[in-house]
């Protein structure tokens, strides 16, 4: 439990989930104590560790703005995890990482409010995403004019209310994805 004394600083160094004060090591989180005699490290293994984005993670994000060279996003969640992301959630998708084919302007294939599935290609110092590949891209979109949910018709999106078609970089499971 947080605040419990777990070791003495003369015998162990403070590791993850612990801190040192006045020659003693204390737990800083709820979890299981791990005293590694070989490394001389006292750690607390967390039962439900925070979600910190790393390269290769698959995430869901909301597009908040587009510029010609990039889509700016807010990461909502990491795929397969129920806990909220505790690291940086502001991310961007460079125009060259939007699709496997050439895209001139990010605003041509993504719009503010779109929900996308992307892979993390850089986590530090800033979060960079990629939607290249068939499983990545827009999974939910709203009409740019009336904000009605868009339906997939072939490779395009259609708004029944406005009777108009919009273009997006679609994921292969658009509107049928499981969170």
GICOR-V526370 format. One record per helix or strand of 2 or more residues. SS is the DSSP state (a for helix, b for strand). FROM is the first residue (numbers start at 1). LEN is the number of residues. Records with the same first field share a line. If there is no record, write none. Layout:
# GICOR-V526370
SS=FROM-LEN + FROM-LEN
This chain:
# GICOR-V526370
b=5-4 + 13-2 + 18-4 + 24-4 + 31-6 + 41-6 + 58-10 + 70-9 + 90-5 + 115-8 + 127-4 + 137-4 + 151-3 + 156-4 + 164-3
a=95-3 + 106-3
